[in-house]
């Protein structure tokens, strides 16, 4: 049972990380925009389009490796503990 749970947490991390990386990047960029910035950013969609235009699709996944490992390690502990307590 333990290997199945570890496999499930790995697969789950992989599939949740695909949409999560651009969302987290846009959130972070919006939090760090200064008031005197010359960019016309009106919200998350505007920010995502700006990143896509300037850096391409790869730009939307900048920092993805670190985020994958952060989430992978977290889920590696979270899912087995959750499964354990569900059976109690």
DRENVO-286829 format. One record per residue: residue in three letters; x, z, y of N, C-alpha, C in turn. Coordinates in pm, whole numbers, plus 50000, padded with zeros to 5 digits. Atoms other than C-alpha are relative to their C-alpha. Example, Ala and Ser with C-alpha at 12.3 -4.5 7.8 and 13.67 -1.06 7.14 Angstrom:
<atoms>
ALA500895000049881512305078049550500905000050120
SER499184999449881513675071449894499235007350109
</atoms>
This chain:
<atoms>
UNK500815000049880500005000050000500865000050126
UNK499164999149882502835007550245500524986750048
UNK499495013249961504264972350239498904991450060
UNK501125007749944500814957350303499725004150144
UNK500264995049865500364979250609501104995350095
UNK498895004849916503814970150744499854985050026
UNK500235014349983503074933250684498864997550098
UNK501155001649910499704936750859500395003250144
UNK499594996649864501314953651160500904989250059
UNK499135010949953503914925851183499184987850040
UNK500855011649971501314898151165499135002850122
UNK500824996349886499054916551408500774999750131
UNK499165000349881501884920851656500274985750043
UNK499695013949968502784884151635498824993150067
UNK501165007149946499244871951702499495006150130
UNK500444994249873498464896651981501004997350111
UNK498965001849899501744889852157499924986350068
UNK500075013649945501034852652209499224999750132
UNK500674999749869498374858252480500465011650089
UNK499664988049923499734892252587501214998050091
UNK498785001849919503124880252717499674994150138
UNK500315005249867501754857852996499145009650083
UNK500854990649927499124883853087500845011250061
UNK499134989249950501744911253120500934995050110
UNK499125005749897504064888353317499264998350132
UNK500805001849878501314879453565499695013650063
UNK500284986649948500374916253598501215005750072
UNK498774994849941503984925653667500344992850129
UNK499715007649877504474897653919499065004050113
UNK500954996049896501304907454104500335013850055
UNK499654986649954502504943454121501255000050087
UNK498745000049927505864933354266500014990650121
UNK500045009049884504734907954527500035008550127
UNK499904992949873505724919654872498974994450098
UNK501015004449903503304917555164500484988350085
UNK499485010849916505584894155360500424987849919
UNK499645011350085505944869855069499324987450052
UNK500555012549949505424833655173499094993049899
UNK500875006250100503644825054846498555003750026
UNK501444997549985499894821754866499435003449863
UNK500524995250127498884842554566498685007050027
UNK501334994449976495154849754560499485008349884
UNK500464992450116494894866054220500784996049876
UNK499285002550125495954864353856500114985249964
UNK499965014150036495014827953799500944992350092
UNK499095006349904496814816954114501455003249967
UNK498654995750036499874836754007500474992749874
UNK499645006850124499844821753655500284985250024
UNK499785014249969499514786353791501304998050078
UNK498765000849924502364792754034501215001249907
UNK498904998550097504624804853751500134987449917
UNK499995012150083503624774753538500594988150076
UNK499485011249919504364750153822501495001250025
UNK498594998149964507724765353912500935001249879
UNK499124997050113509064775753570499584993449870
UNK500485006550121506984756553316499405010049903
UNK500634991650102505394769853000500955011049953
UNK499014989950042508604787952903500045011550101
UNK500014989649897508424806753233498915010449978
UNK501094990650027505114822253126500355009849888
UNK499604991450112506854837052822501345007050025
UNK498764993049965509854851453008499855014949967
UNK500054985950039510634885952870499235002549872
UNK500824998650120508654879352555500705006749884
UNK499274994050112511374889852314499995015350010
UNK500004985449981511624924752461498615005649976
UNK501374995350018507854928052471499604999849852
UNK500295000550144507604917052106500575012149930
UNK499384988750069510064943551993499375013250041
UNK500684987849954508384970152207498705002049924
UNK501294998950068504984962752055500165001049849
UNK499784999650144506334956851705500355014149953
UNK499614986450036507984990951692498835009650017
UNK501174991549978504895007351838498964998749891
UNK501005002350105502514991351589500535003749863
UNK499414996350128504934997851305499755014849970
UNK500324985950018504285034851361498505002750012
UNK501414997349971500715033351493499094996849882
UNK500925004350105499015014051211500115008649875
UNK499964991150117500365034450917499445014050027
UNK500554986849966499525067151095498494999350009
UNK501445002149990496055053951175499374999149860
UNK500505001550137495535043550811500035013449925
UNK499894987050065496695077650693498855009250043
UNK501024990949950494295096850917498584995249972
UNK501335005250036491375074050834499605004749860
UNK500284996250138491685084450469499835015149982
UNK500144985450011491695121750542498535003850013
</atoms>
